[in-house]
C-alpha cells in the first residue's frame, strides 16, 4: 500500500548492535523490503517509514515534530513492540534507540507470531474525531474511532446492511468511498474501495492529534476489515 517511493527507499537490517546513524553507507546491512510501522508517542499515534533497523534501534521517515529525547514505541506488522527514545533528528528523518536489544530480522519477518495474512495488514491508528458518513443521498454525523490505509472504524453502527456503499468524510482528508464490512452493537467497519496513499495518511495523522476527542486510543496493528 506504499506507493511511488524514491529508488533505494527500502528497509535495511543492520548487523550492528548500535542504533542506525544518519550515514547509511557506514553500516553493513541486508536490504529486504520497505516497511511501515506505527509510532505511539506522547501526542498520540502516527505512521513512520522504516529505512534501517538493527538490534539497537531504527532510522525512519517521520512526519510529526518529535524531538530528541521524546519517548516513542514502535509497533510493527509482525506484532512486535519496541519502546525507545528519539536519539537524533534531521529534517524528516529520525533515529530511535531502543530501550532493550531486539531481534531485527525477526521483527521484520514476523514468522514466529503471525500468519501470512496478518503480515499483509496495515497499521491502524487510534484517532477519535468527528466525521460524516454519506449513506445513499444523506449525510449522517458520526465519530471516527480508528483509521488505516484500508478502512476505518466508526460510530454509530447502524449504517445499513453489510455491503452498503458509504462515503466517509473527515476534516483534513479527501472524502473516500467504501462499503460496510462489519457491524457490532456499537461500531461499524468501513473497507475503503481504494487504499489511502501512505504519505497523505501519515502527514494527516501527525497533525491531527490536537483535534482528537478524549478517549482511549487503540494501539494494536490490524486491518479494519478483520474486526
trRosetta pair geometry for C-beta under 8 A, 3 or more apart (Angstrom, degrees):
i j d omega theta_ij theta_ji phi_ij phi_ji
1 36 7.7 -44 71 -2 100 152
1 122 5.6 -17 33 -86 155 133
1 149 4.6 115 161 120 148 155
1 150 7.1 -95 -96 -56 153 88
1 195 4.6 -115 -136 162 108 155
1 196 8.0 39 177 64 120 58
1 198 6.3 124 123 -61 85 99
2 5 6.3 14 145 -34 106 121
2 34 5.9 -114 80 116 145 133
2 36 6.0 171 -55 -50 129 117
2 49 7.2 121 -138 -116 148 114
2 198 4.4 9 -113 -25 76 153
3 197 6.4 -80 42 -131 112 85
3 198 7.0 161 19 7 68 102
5 9 4.1 -106 152 71 123 141
5 34 6.4 128 41 -106 161 162
5 49 7.7 168 -113 -164 140 151
6 9 5.1 95 62 -24 72 119
9 34 6.0 34 124 -100 80 124
9 49 7.3 -3 177 152 115 133
9 51 6.9 -72 -151 -111 67 94
10 31 5.2 56 103 -167 135 103
10 32 6.8 -179 163 70 108 44
10 33 6.1 -84 -154 -146 97 21
10 34 5.1 -95 -123 -60 49 73
10 51 7.8 83 81 -145 31 60
11 31 7.8 136 85 -155 43 60
11 32 5.7 -31 84 64 92 96
11 33 6.1 10 37 87 101 39
11 34 5.4 132 -16 -125 86 27
11 35 4.2 20 -47 8 154 100
11 50 4.9 33 -113 103 114 96
11 51 6.4 -148 -110 -143 52 15
11 52 7.3 169 -160 -79 58 22
11 53 6.5 5 -175 1 104 107
11 108 6.6 176 121 -122 141 134
12 24 7.2 101 38 -157 153 111
12 27 7.7 124 122 99 132 121
12 29 4.1 46 165 149 114 142
12 30 6.9 157 -161 72 73 34
12 31 5.1 -38 -104 -99 87 61
12 32 7.1 156 -109 15 32 75
12 51 6.8 0 18 154 92 58
12 52 4.8 -20 64 -109 97 72
12 53 7.3 167 83 24 49 63
13 29 5.8 157 77 -162 41 86
13 30 5.0 -16 60 57 100 88
13 32 6.1 50 -13 -15 105 117
13 52 7.9 161 -85 -158 15 60
13 53 5.9 -27 -109 71 59 86
13 54 7.3 124 -170 -91 54 51
13 104 5.0 150 -143 124 97 123
13 105 5.4 53 -148 -79 157 77
13 108 6.5 -112 -73 8 117 149
14 18 7.9 -64 124 67 143 70
14 20 6.0 169 -21 -84 147 91
14 27 4.8 -41 -125 170 118 129
14 28 6.8 105 -154 78 70 54
14 29 4.5 -46 -93 -94 56 99
14 52 5.8 43 -35 -177 111 105
14 53 6.9 -163 13 90 88 33
14 54 3.7 -37 65 -82 113 105
14 104 7.1 29 46 64 65 177
15 27 7.9 164 37 176 70 85
15 28 4.9 -30 34 96 117 106
15 29 6.6 -158 -7 -92 77 43
15 30 7.5 80 -49 -14 94 91
15 54 7.6 -47 39 -129 11 101
16 27 5.8 -88 -4 -141 130 101
16 28 7.0 128 -38 47 88 83
16 54 5.2 -27 73 -143 78 149
16 55 7.7 -140 105 29 47 90
16 56 7.2 -52 118 16 85 119
17 54 6.9 161 -142 154 10 118
17 55 5.1 -36 -132 65 58 122
17 56 5.4 84 155 -40 52 114
17 101 6.9 -35 -155 -115 92 123
18 21 7.6 7 125 -37 123 92
18 54 6.4 17 77 102 44 155
18 56 4.8 -63 -171 43 17 157
18 57 7.5 -33 153 25 49 103
19 54 6.4 -178 -122 56 27 115
19 56 4.2 -107 -53 116 59 102
19 57 2.7 13 -123 35 102 133
19 58 7.2 -63 -154 1 87 25
19 59 7.9 122 163 -50 84 79
19 87 6.1 96 97 31 159 156
19 95 5.8 103 143 176 120 111
19 96 7.0 -145 -152 90 130 40
19 97 4.3 -86 -53 -101 155 75
19 98 7.1 169 -90 7 105 73
20 24 7.5 8 -169 -103 114 68
20 27 6.5 -50 -128 -43 79 167
20 51 7.6 -172 134 88 164 90
20 52 3.8 123 -109 102 158 128
20 53 7.0 -65 -27 -84 126 18
20 54 5.8 152 -49 -4 78 110
20 57 6.1 -129 17 93 69 92
20 58 6.1 16 16 -157 119 25
20 59 3.9 -92 96 -21 133 108
20 95 6.1 -151 81 -126 77 102
21 26 6.4 -13 58 62 127 129
21 27 7.2 165 32 -45 89 118
21 59 7.6 -22 74 -68 13 134
21 88 7.8 30 -145 37 60 151
21 95 6.9 -10 -122 -95 29 148
22 59 7.2 152 -96 -128 45 138
22 88 6.5 -95 -43 113 109 141
22 90 5.5 55 -119 8 140 149
22 93 6.9 116 -124 109 92 130
22 95 6.9 -95 -57 -45 74 120
23 26 4.4 50 110 -1 113 116
23 27 7.7 142 102 -14 73 90
24 27 6.4 -72 -165 34 43 106
24 29 7.9 -56 -172 13 84 146
24 51 7.3 -81 -94 144 130 119
24 52 6.3 -169 -118 -55 94 137
24 59 7.6 -133 -84 68 92 158
27 52 6.9 77 76 -153 155 144
27 54 7.6 -107 -162 -66 140 131
29 52 6.6 -79 -114 -135 157 100
32 35 7.9 25 90 -36 114 110
32 108 6.0 100 79 149 164 148
33 108 8.0 154 49 -180 83 118
34 49 6.9 -18 -173 -166 103 99
34 50 7.8 151 -168 66 55 72
35 49 7.6 142 83 -161 49 53
35 50 4.5 -19 78 51 102 117
35 53 8.0 -19 51 -18 143 135
35 76 7.2 -8 172 -140 130 101
35 77 7.4 -134 -156 8 98 113
35 108 6.2 -102 -71 -128 152 96
36 47 6.1 -17 -169 -166 105 109
36 48 7.4 153 -157 79 58 42
36 49 6.1 -33 -103 -103 65 62
36 50 7.4 -175 -98 7 13 88
36 77 7.5 69 73 -42 77 113
36 122 7.0 2 84 -145 142 81
36 123 6.1 -129 128 -3 108 116
36 198 6.5 -129 -97 -138 137 130
37 47 7.5 145 81 -157 39 61
37 48 5.5 -22 67 64 86 91
37 49 8.0 157 23 -100 75 16
37 50 5.3 58 -3 -38 117 115
37 60 7.1 -82 45 -115 115 150
37 74 5.2 15 151 -169 142 96
37 75 6.4 158 -175 73 89 44
37 76 5.1 -40 -116 -95 105 64
37 77 7.6 -113 -101 -21 63 73
37 123 6.9 97 -174 -64 23 143
38 45 6.0 -5 -177 -169 112 103
38 46 7.3 153 -157 81 66 32
38 47 6.1 -47 -105 -102 60 56
38 48 7.5 137 -123 18 14 81
38 74 7.4 143 77 -158 48 49
38 75 4.6 -20 65 61 99 101
38 123 4.1 164 -54 -157 109 141
38 124 7.9 -28 -76 55 151 39
38 125 6.8 -178 -131 -86 121 77
38 219 7.9 174 117 -160 140 63
38 221 6.0 -175 3 -82 130 106
39 45 7.1 159 83 -153 52 53
39 46 5.2 -17 60 65 99 83
39 47 7.4 149 15 -122 85 6
39 48 5.2 59 -26 -15 115 120
39 62 7.0 8 -3 -121 158 112
39 66 7.8 -62 144 -58 153 153
39 72 5.0 -24 -164 -168 105 121
39 73 7.1 141 -158 70 53 46
39 74 5.9 -26 -99 -98 69 62
39 75 7.7 -179 -82 18 22 78
40 44 8.0 -93 -147 149 56 27
40 45 5.6 -21 -104 -101 64 81
40 72 6.7 143 70 -165 51 63
40 73 4.3 -13 55 58 106 102
40 75 6.5 56 -18 -15 105 115
40 217 7.9 163 -131 101 102 140
40 219 5.8 21 -91 -136 138 114
41 44 6.4 -1 62 55 88 39
41 45 7.3 160 21 -92 77 28
41 46 6.5 -2 7 16 123 106
41 64 7.1 -147 34 73 168 157
41 66 6.2 -110 -131 -95 145 116
41 70 6.6 12 -152 156 103 124
41 71 7.7 152 -142 92 57 58
41 72 5.1 -19 -94 -110 78 87
42 70 6.5 -116 7 -160 115 100
42 71 6.7 88 -46 59 99 86
43 46 8.0 19 84 -25 103 117
43 64 7.0 -178 67 -177 143 151
43 209 4.9 114 156 94 92 162
44 126 7.8 -143 -167 82 89 80
44 127 6.8 62 178 -98 134 85
44 205 7.8 -146 113 175 119 85
44 209 3.7 -166 6 -116 145 129
44 212 6.5 125 -103 9 147 156
44 217 6.6 153 -148 -79 76 154
45 125 4.6 178 107 -147 120 83
45 126 5.5 91 9 42 145 76
45 127 6.8 -125 57 -55 102 85
45 205 6.9 -59 104 -180 69 123
45 217 5.8 165 -18 178 120 146
45 219 7.0 -166 -87 -109 133 71
46 62 7.3 72 113 -158 131 89
46 63 6.5 -151 175 58 128 97
46 64 5.4 -123 -66 -27 175 127
46 125 7.1 42 -96 -122 24 130
46 202 6.8 76 179 -156 88 70
46 205 4.7 154 -123 120 70 112
46 206 4.9 63 -133 -84 137 70
46 209 8.0 -69 -59 -43 100 121
47 63 7.1 21 71 18 77 126
47 123 6.1 155 -105 70 95 140
47 125 7.0 -79 -46 -64 88 125
47 198 7.0 -140 136 -170 153 86
47 201 6.5 52 6 109 147 97
47 202 4.1 -96 69 -106 114 92
47 205 6.0 91 2 53 89 147
48 60 4.1 47 159 151 123 139
48 61 6.2 167 -166 78 73 56
48 62 4.9 -24 -112 -93 108 73
48 63 7.5 -162 -98 0 62 84
48 74 7.5 -67 49 -121 133 100
48 202 7.4 123 -79 -144 29 126
49 60 5.9 155 74 -165 44 86
49 61 4.1 3 52 47 104 109
49 198 7.4 84 -77 149 112 137
49 202 7.6 -29 -33 -100 95 165
50 53 5.8 6 179 -48 126 112
50 58 5.6 -46 -140 -177 102 134
50 59 7.6 108 -160 78 60 47
50 60 4.8 -43 -100 -99 47 103
50 74 7.9 83 -84 -160 119 137
51 58 7.9 134 50 175 61 86
51 59 5.0 -51 65 100 104 94
51 60 6.0 171 6 -102 82 38
51 61 6.7 92 -37 -22 110 80
51 93 7.3 -20 10 -136 145 114
52 58 6.3 170 92 -155 59 60
52 59 4.3 28 46 37 99 107
53 57 7.6 -132 -143 116 57 35
53 58 4.2 -12 -104 -105 77 99
53 59 7.7 -141 -65 25 47 62
53 104 4.7 163 124 -148 100 115
53 107 6.9 -111 151 77 151 134
53 108 6.9 159 60 -52 146 116
54 57 6.3 11 56 50 91 54
54 58 7.3 177 21 -81 61 52
54 104 5.6 -67 -148 -60 17 151
55 98 7.8 -104 150 42 44 139
55 101 4.4 6 165 -158 103 96
55 102 5.8 -175 -148 57 54 53
55 103 7.1 3 -110 -94 89 28
55 104 5.7 -101 -65 -26 51 103
56 97 6.3 -28 157 -144 88 76
56 98 6.0 -166 179 34 34 99
56 101 6.4 -32 -81 -108 55 75
57 84 6.2 129 -120 -152 90 156
57 87 6.8 -24 -147 7 165 137
57 95 6.2 51 137 176 137 86
57 96 5.1 -174 -165 95 100 57
57 97 4.3 -57 -82 -109 138 39
57 98 5.1 -163 -86 -10 61 77
58 74 6.5 57 31 -67 141 171
58 82 7.9 103 -9 90 119 144
58 95 7.4 178 93 -151 39 55
58 96 5.2 1 55 54 80 103
58 98 7.7 68 -7 -46 82 98
59 93 6.4 15 179 -180 97 106
59 94 7.3 -179 -148 91 59 37
59 95 5.2 -27 -98 -100 79 72
59 96 7.7 -178 -82 18 31 72
60 74 8.0 158 -23 -112 153 129
60 93 7.1 173 90 -149 30 67
60 94 6.3 -20 63 60 76 80
60 96 7.0 4 14 -2 110 113
61 92 5.5 12 -150 137 82 102
61 93 5.9 -46 -96 -96 53 69
62 66 6.0 -41 141 28 154 122
62 92 6.6 -168 59 -179 54 64
62 93 7.3 118 16 -128 79 21
62 94 4.9 -7 9 13 130 120
62 206 7.6 129 166 -107 75 135
63 92 7.1 16 -92 -152 49 103
63 199 7.9 155 -92 -154 140 65
63 202 4.6 133 -6 143 155 97
63 203 5.0 -123 -174 -92 138 53
63 205 7.4 82 80 66 130 85
63 206 4.0 -144 107 -32 94 153
64 206 3.7 -154 -71 -154 81 104
64 207 7.5 -175 -110 -57 80 53
65 206 7.9 123 -7 171 63 109
66 70 4.9 -128 -164 57 89 153
66 72 6.8 11 -143 -63 148 130
66 86 5.3 172 146 -70 113 153
66 89 7.1 -172 96 -99 79 132
66 94 6.3 1 83 -90 119 168
67 70 5.2 109 58 -29 64 112
67 86 6.5 143 101 86 29 148
67 89 6.7 -76 -139 -18 38 156
68 86 5.3 -131 -115 114 34 101
68 87 6.7 21 -140 -180 88 14
68 88 6.3 14 -102 -104 111 28
68 89 5.6 -125 -52 -3 85 107
69 85 6.4 -20 -146 -176 26 113
69 86 6.4 -32 29 67 27 92
70 85 7.0 155 78 -156 37 67
70 86 4.7 28 49 13 86 123
71 83 7.1 -3 -174 -171 99 99
71 84 7.6 170 -152 97 61 31
71 85 5.6 -41 -101 -99 55 75
72 83 7.5 170 97 -151 41 57
72 84 6.1 -19 68 70 81 75
72 85 7.1 137 22 -110 78 23
72 86 6.3 73 -4 -45 120 84
72 96 6.0 -80 66 -124 125 128
73 81 6.0 6 174 -176 112 98
73 82 6.9 161 -160 81 64 39
73 83 4.5 -31 -103 -97 87 69
73 84 7.3 134 -102 19 40 64
74 81 7.3 164 85 -156 50 49
74 82 4.8 -13 59 62 98 94
74 83 7.9 -178 20 -84 65 21
74 84 6.8 2 -2 22 102 114
74 96 6.4 128 -39 107 125 163
75 80 7.6 174 -148 92 50 48
75 81 5.0 -11 -103 -107 80 81
75 82 7.9 179 -77 23 37 65
75 123 7.2 124 93 -126 102 115
75 219 6.9 163 -49 170 163 84
75 220 7.7 -142 179 -132 149 31
75 221 5.6 176 135 -34 113 113
76 79 7.1 -36 81 30 78 23
76 80 4.9 5 44 59 116 89
76 81 7.7 -157 16 -76 75 38
76 82 7.7 35 -16 3 107 104
76 107 5.3 103 25 178 167 93
76 108 7.3 -97 -168 -88 147 43
76 110 7.2 -153 123 -72 113 113
76 221 7.3 -92 110 4 21 160
77 110 6.4 -72 101 -55 79 156
77 114 7.5 -167 137 110 75 179
77 118 7.5 153 166 138 86 74
77 119 5.5 83 134 -151 120 54
77 120 8.0 132 -177 2 139 7
77 121 6.5 163 -147 68 103 73
77 122 7.8 -42 -101 -113 114 24
77 123 7.2 -101 -78 -61 78 78
77 221 5.7 -124 -109 133 46 148
78 106 7.6 152 160 144 162 61
78 107 5.8 180 44 -169 144 42
78 108 7.0 -154 -31 -124 136 4
78 109 6.9 63 -100 81 138 39
78 110 2.6 -149 -119 -92 97 105
78 113 5.8 89 167 61 83 115
78 114 5.5 -144 -148 5 55 134
78 119 6.7 12 -88 -109 62 89
79 110 6.5 112 17 -138 86 108
79 113 4.6 -120 54 127 135 136
79 114 5.7 166 -11 -55 116 113
79 118 7.6 1 -43 150 109 133
79 221 7.2 -141 -89 51 48 108
80 102 7.2 105 171 -160 136 129
80 106 7.4 113 -63 114 149 88
80 107 4.5 -99 60 -124 157 84
80 110 7.3 -134 -10 -98 101 82
80 113 7.2 146 -50 32 77 154
82 98 5.1 -51 175 -121 112 116
82 99 7.8 178 179 27 68 82
82 102 5.2 -37 -107 -63 129 151
82 107 7.2 -10 -35 -115 130 145
83 98 7.1 101 83 -153 44 69
83 99 4.9 1 95 3 93 127
84 96 4.6 96 100 167 137 97
84 97 5.3 -179 -169 88 114 41
84 98 4.3 -73 -84 -103 119 37
84 99 5.5 -148 -94 -24 53 70
85 96 6.9 157 74 -154 28 68
85 97 5.6 -18 58 59 83 90
85 99 7.4 92 -15 -69 89 78
86 89 6.4 19 172 -58 120 103
86 94 5.5 -42 -141 -179 102 128
86 95 7.2 109 -162 77 56 54
86 96 6.0 -42 -96 -98 46 70
87 95 4.7 -58 63 102 97 104
87 96 6.6 140 4 -127 92 16
87 97 4.3 72 -47 -16 135 108
88 94 6.8 174 90 -155 53 58
88 95 4.4 30 46 32 90 116
89 93 7.6 160 -156 90 48 51
89 94 4.8 -11 -107 -108 73 89
89 95 7.7 -128 -63 23 42 72
90 93 5.3 -14 69 66 85 95
90 94 7.6 169 25 -84 59 44
98 101 6.8 118 90 -98 130 22
98 102 5.7 -117 -154 -12 173 109
102 106 7.9 -136 161 60 83 101
102 107 5.9 33 151 -46 125 132
103 106 3.8 27 111 23 119 120
103 107 6.4 159 88 -23 65 83
104 107 5.6 -53 -151 30 32 115
104 108 6.6 18 158 -9 65 107
105 108 6.0 -61 -150 41 33 104
105 109 6.1 22 157 -12 69 112
106 109 5.9 -59 -137 43 30 102
106 110 7.6 108 167 -64 56 28
106 111 7.5 -96 -143 36 69 84
106 112 6.3 -8 -160 12 109 122
107 110 7.3 12 176 -62 25 71
109 112 8.0 68 97 -3 104 77
110 113 5.7 -80 -165 56 73 89
110 114 4.3 -13 158 36 114 121
110 118 7.5 -137 149 99 137 106
110 119 5.3 159 76 -97 142 107
111 114 7.4 -79 -103 55 14 73
114 118 4.0 -127 -166 86 104 129
114 119 5.3 126 120 -57 132 80
115 118 4.9 99 53 4 72 103
115 119 7.4 -134 96 -8 40 87
116 119 5.8 -53 -152 30 35 113
116 120 6.9 35 154 -24 64 104
117 120 6.0 -56 -158 27 35 113
117 121 7.7 46 148 -36 61 95
118 121 6.0 -43 -166 5 42 115
120 223 7.9 -10 101 -42 76 138
121 148 7.8 -22 172 178 84 163
121 150 7.6 -91 -152 18 68 148
121 221 6.7 142 104 147 110 87
121 222 5.6 -20 148 -157 153 37
121 223 3.7 -123 -141 -32 105 99
121 226 7.2 -45 -105 -8 141 134
122 148 4.6 138 97 173 105 119
122 149 4.5 -83 161 36 167 103
122 150 5.2 147 31 -8 126 106
122 195 7.6 135 -34 -146 159 121
122 221 7.8 -119 130 -170 27 95
122 223 5.9 76 33 -96 71 85
123 148 6.1 175 90 -126 41 101
123 221 4.8 -55 -116 -126 65 102
124 146 5.0 43 170 154 104 128
124 147 7.1 161 -154 80 69 21
124 148 4.5 -58 -95 -59 63 111
124 153 7.9 38 -162 -2 130 112
124 218 6.3 -28 117 103 116 122
124 220 7.1 13 55 89 116 59
124 221 6.1 156 20 -136 79 41
124 222 5.5 -21 -5 56 131 63
124 223 7.2 178 -55 -99 108 18
124 224 6.4 132 -106 -62 121 76
125 146 6.0 173 83 -158 44 82
125 147 5.7 -22 57 63 94 73
125 148 6.8 149 7 -82 74 57
125 201 8.0 173 4 167 139 108
125 205 5.4 -83 -154 -128 170 136
126 145 7.4 -36 -144 158 69 65
126 146 4.9 -39 -102 -99 48 107
126 216 7.6 -53 173 128 144 52
126 217 3.1 130 102 -168 133 77
126 218 3.7 162 -83 37 116 62
126 219 6.3 -49 -5 -57 134 52
127 144 6.6 -6 99 118 84 114
127 146 6.5 109 30 -119 61 48
127 147 6.2 -39 46 21 110 103
127 205 6.5 -131 -55 -129 148 86
127 208 6.1 38 -160 106 140 127
127 209 7.2 -104 -123 -95 102 63
127 212 5.5 -110 -160 -105 73 123
127 217 7.3 22 -63 -123 38 104
128 143 6.5 3 -165 174 85 106
128 144 6.6 173 -142 90 34 68
128 145 5.8 6 -103 -124 81 45
128 146 8.0 -23 -68 -59 64 56
128 212 5.4 88 59 -169 68 93
128 213 4.5 -83 115 56 107 92
128 214 7.7 -46 76 77 138 19
128 215 4.3 42 -1 46 165 139
128 217 7.6 -132 -16 -93 98 67
129 143 7.3 165 83 -159 31 63
129 144 4.7 -2 57 51 81 113
129 170 6.0 80 96 -153 131 111
129 171 7.1 -125 166 37 134 96
129 208 6.9 -51 -67 172 144 120
129 211 6.2 39 -118 116 112 101
129 212 5.8 -75 -68 -113 83 60
129 213 6.5 163 -94 -5 33 92
130 141 7.3 -36 -163 -163 97 92
130 142 7.7 130 -167 81 53 47
130 143 6.3 -46 -106 -107 44 64
130 144 7.5 12 83 12 6 87
130 171 7.7 37 77 -4 87 112
130 213 7.3 96 -37 -40 74 124
131 141 7.9 128 81 -167 47 49
131 142 4.7 -39 79 81 92 94
131 143 6.5 126 23 -131 92 12
131 144 4.4 89 -29 -36 135 96
131 154 6.4 -89 64 -125 139 124
131 168 6.3 -12 174 -167 133 88
131 169 6.3 153 -171 80 79 54
131 170 4.6 -34 -112 -89 102 82
132 139 4.7 6 176 -175 121 114
132 140 6.7 153 -159 72 69 38
132 141 6.2 -43 -104 -104 73 40
132 142 6.3 135 -117 23 20 92
132 168 7.8 148 83 -159 49 44
132 169 4.5 -13 63 62 94 109
133 139 6.9 146 74 -154 33 63
133 140 5.2 -24 63 59 87 93
133 142 4.7 43 -9 -13 108 146
133 154 6.6 131 -56 125 136 166
133 159 6.1 -52 129 -124 149 127
133 166 5.3 -10 -176 -176 103 123
133 167 7.0 153 -160 74 53 48
133 168 5.7 -18 -106 -102 79 61
133 169 7.3 -169 -79 21 32 77
133 190 7.8 -158 -125 -67 123 145
134 137 7.8 -30 -172 -158 100 12
134 138 6.9 165 -149 88 65 31
134 139 5.0 -38 -90 -92 72 70
134 140 7.7 160 -93 13 24 72
134 166 6.3 151 74 -165 57 64
134 167 4.0 0 46 51 112 102
134 169 7.1 63 -20 -14 96 111
134 175 7.8 28 4 -162 123 132
135 138 6.1 -22 65 69 74 83
135 139 8.0 131 18 -111 65 23
135 140 6.1 9 10 -4 111 119
135 159 5.6 -164 -83 -168 135 79
135 160 5.7 170 -152 -29 127 124
135 164 6.7 5 -141 156 101 127
135 166 5.5 -23 -89 -110 71 92
139 169 7.4 -26 -136 27 122 133
140 156 8.0 -76 147 35 133 101
140 159 7.4 -160 53 -113 148 84
142 154 4.9 16 166 176 128 126
142 155 6.3 164 -165 83 77 48
142 156 6.7 -116 -121 11 83 60
143 154 6.3 154 78 -160 49 74
143 155 4.5 0 52 54 103 100
143 213 7.3 -53 -147 30 115 149
144 147 6.2 -6 -177 -47 121 111
144 152 6.0 -51 -141 -175 95 129
144 153 7.8 102 -166 78 56 53
144 154 5.6 -41 -104 -103 45 89
144 168 7.7 90 -92 -170 108 122
144 170 5.6 22 -41 -101 150 130
145 152 7.7 133 49 173 69 81
145 153 4.5 -57 67 101 112 97
145 154 6.1 178 4 -101 91 28
145 155 6.3 84 -44 -15 116 90
145 187 6.4 -50 13 -123 155 127
145 215 8.0 -101 -135 133 76 153
145 218 7.4 59 149 -10 93 123
146 152 6.7 -179 93 -151 49 62
146 153 4.9 25 47 37 86 108
146 217 7.9 108 -92 -160 103 70
146 218 5.0 -41 -73 40 146 128
146 224 7.3 -179 97 -95 99 104
147 151 7.6 -146 -145 109 56 37
147 152 4.4 -10 -106 -106 78 95
147 153 7.7 -137 -66 24 47 65
147 170 7.7 -73 -72 -5 154 168
147 201 7.4 -151 126 -147 114 116
147 224 7.7 -16 -135 -61 33 136
148 151 6.0 14 54 49 95 59
148 152 7.4 -172 24 -76 61 52
148 196 7.9 176 126 32 42 119
148 201 8.0 41 -177 -172 30 157
148 223 6.3 -126 78 -129 161 52
148 224 5.6 -167 27 -25 113 99
149 192 7.8 -101 149 40 46 143
149 195 4.6 29 153 -171 100 98
149 196 4.6 -133 -139 53 62 86
149 197 7.8 -148 -135 59 108 5
149 198 6.4 -25 -91 -87 135 64
149 201 5.9 -127 -86 -3 75 162
150 191 6.6 -25 157 -146 86 74
150 192 5.9 -159 -176 33 35 102
150 195 5.6 -28 -87 -112 61 91
150 196 7.9 -110 -40 15 26 85
150 223 5.3 -11 67 -150 146 100
150 224 6.0 -170 94 27 92 97
150 225 6.5 -69 135 -14 124 107
151 178 6.5 125 -120 -150 81 155
151 181 6.7 -28 -138 4 154 142
151 189 6.2 39 152 177 135 88
151 190 5.3 180 -161 93 91 58
151 191 4.5 -44 -92 -108 128 43
151 192 5.4 -156 -84 -9 56 80
151 223 6.9 74 29 176 114 76
151 224 3.2 -130 87 62 115 135
151 225 5.7 127 -1 -46 157 77
152 168 5.9 104 42 -128 147 170
152 178 7.8 159 26 30 93 164
152 189 7.4 173 89 -152 39 55
152 190 5.0 -1 55 53 84 106
152 192 7.6 71 -6 -49 87 97
152 224 5.9 -22 -13 -110 10 163
153 187 5.3 7 -177 180 99 133
153 188 7.4 164 -153 82 57 38
153 189 5.4 -27 -100 -100 73 73
153 190 7.8 -172 -81 18 25 74
153 224 5.8 -160 -45 -138 81 108
153 227 6.4 52 -93 2 122 168
154 159 7.7 60 82 -46 120 141
154 168 7.3 -165 -50 -118 146 119
154 187 6.6 146 76 -156 32 81
154 188 5.7 -24 65 62 84 86
154 189 8.0 153 20 -95 71 27
154 190 6.5 24 4 -9 115 112
155 186 6.3 -32 -110 163 107 77
155 187 5.7 -62 -78 -103 71 67
155 188 7.7 138 -100 16 28 79
156 159 7.3 158 86 -47 75 79
156 186 7.7 -97 -147 -170 59 45
156 188 7.3 45 115 -7 43 109
157 183 4.9 105 -176 -159 101 96
157 184 6.3 -111 -121 68 141 44
157 185 6.5 -169 -11 139 164 16
157 186 5.8 135 -41 119 121 10
157 187 5.5 37 -85 61 92 10
157 188 4.8 141 -140 -47 51 86
158 183 7.8 75 -84 -149 38 137
158 188 7.7 -142 -7 -51 16 129
159 164 6.2 -177 123 84 86 142
159 166 6.0 -5 167 -82 132 145
159 180 5.4 172 87 -86 115 131
159 183 7.6 -163 34 -94 88 118
159 188 4.9 -130 12 59 120 179
160 164 3.2 101 103 -94 131 167
160 166 7.4 177 31 -62 127 107
160 180 5.8 179 74 -5 89 150
161 164 5.3 127 58 -45 58 104
161 180 7.0 155 101 72 32 136
162 180 5.6 -125 -122 106 38 99
162 181 7.0 26 -147 -171 89 16
162 182 6.9 19 -111 -94 108 32
162 183 6.8 -126 -69 -1 84 104
163 179 5.6 -18 -149 -179 33 127
163 180 6.5 -35 24 62 21 83
164 179 6.4 148 71 -158 38 74
164 180 4.5 24 47 12 92 119
165 177 6.8 -8 -169 -170 97 102
165 178 7.6 165 -149 95 57 30
165 179 5.6 -44 -95 -98 48 78
166 177 7.3 162 89 -152 42 58
166 178 6.0 -22 66 70 85 75
166 179 6.8 130 18 -117 82 26
166 180 6.2 76 -9 -46 125 82
166 190 6.0 -91 69 -120 127 122
167 175 5.3 26 170 172 109 113
167 176 7.0 166 -156 82 68 28
167 177 5.1 -34 -100 -96 80 66
167 178 7.6 136 -101 22 34 67
168 175 6.8 171 83 -154 44 65
168 176 5.5 -16 57 61 93 82
168 178 6.5 5 -6 21 108 116
168 190 5.8 145 -47 98 129 168
168 192 8.0 -75 26 -93 124 90
169 173 8.0 179 -158 80 42 88
169 175 4.5 -22 -92 -103 85 95
170 173 4.9 25 72 39 96 115
171 211 7.2 -96 80 150 130 161
172 204 5.2 136 138 -141 117 106
172 207 7.4 -166 -150 86 147 111
172 208 6.1 -164 66 -92 166 111
173 176 7.1 -42 142 -16 114 111
173 196 7.6 -33 -155 -128 125 132
173 200 7.4 102 -128 153 85 109
173 201 7.7 31 -113 -101 123 65
173 204 5.7 36 -73 -128 93 163
176 192 5.4 -19 149 -131 125 114
176 193 7.6 -165 172 33 83 85
176 194 7.4 -125 -155 59 104 84
176 196 6.8 -52 -95 -79 161 93
177 192 7.3 102 85 -153 45 67
177 193 4.9 0 96 6 94 128
177 194 7.8 53 59 15 87 88
178 181 7.9 -51 159 -31 112 99
178 190 4.4 95 96 170 140 98
178 191 5.3 177 -170 85 114 40
178 192 4.3 -71 -86 -102 117 36
178 193 5.5 -151 -96 -23 50 70
179 190 7.0 157 75 -152 26 68
179 191 5.7 -17 58 58 79 91
179 193 7.4 88 -15 -68 86 82
180 183 6.6 11 175 -51 119 101
180 188 5.6 -47 -138 -178 103 120
180 189 7.2 104 -162 74 58 54
180 190 6.3 -46 -97 -98 45 65
181 189 4.6 -60 63 103 100 102
181 190 6.6 133 2 -138 95 13
181 191 4.1 83 -55 -20 130 108
181 224 7.1 116 49 122 144 91
181 225 4.9 -90 170 -127 161 76
182 188 7.1 171 89 -157 52 52
182 189 4.3 22 49 35 90 120
182 225 7.3 130 -10 -157 112 45
182 227 5.6 -171 72 86 146 81
183 187 7.4 -171 -146 97 50 49
183 188 4.9 -13 -103 -108 80 80
183 189 7.4 -139 -65 18 41 75
184 187 5.7 19 48 51 95 78
184 227 7.8 -93 -18 145 120 103
187 227 7.6 -47 103 139 129 146
189 224 5.0 170 -158 163 107 94
189 225 6.5 151 147 -102 133 35
189 227 5.0 160 -67 56 144 119
190 224 7.0 -11 63 136 51 145
191 224 6.6 -178 -89 91 64 106
191 225 4.8 44 -91 -87 117 107
192 195 6.3 123 88 -94 127 33
192 196 6.7 40 86 -33 179 80
196 200 6.1 -123 173 79 95 113
196 201 4.6 87 125 -53 132 120
197 200 4.3 76 74 9 100 112
197 201 6.9 175 84 -7 51 87
198 201 6.1 -69 -153 41 28 104
198 202 5.9 23 158 -19 69 113
199 202 5.6 -57 -140 39 30 111
199 203 6.1 27 163 -16 67 107
200 203 6.3 -58 -146 37 23 104
200 204 6.3 21 157 -16 60 112
201 204 5.7 -59 -147 40 30 112
201 205 6.1 29 158 -21 67 109
202 205 5.9 -55 -144 36 27 110
202 206 6.5 29 157 -22 61 108
203 206 5.8 -56 -150 32 31 114
203 207 6.8 7 160 -2 63 111
204 207 6.5 -80 -156 45 29 96
204 208 5.7 26 160 -34 70 123
205 208 5.9 -59 -130 28 27 115
205 209 7.8 47 174 -46 57 86
206 209 7.9 -45 -176 -10 22 102
207 210 7.8 -47 171 21 53 101
208 211 5.5 -65 -170 43 65 107
208 212 6.5 82 135 -50 83 91
209 212 5.3 -34 -153 0 45 122
212 215 7.7 -111 158 37 101 97
222 226 5.8 -103 173 57 110 124
222 227 7.4 112 120 -60 131 80
223 226 5.3 87 71 -5 86 104
224 227 6.3 -34 -169 -2 50 114
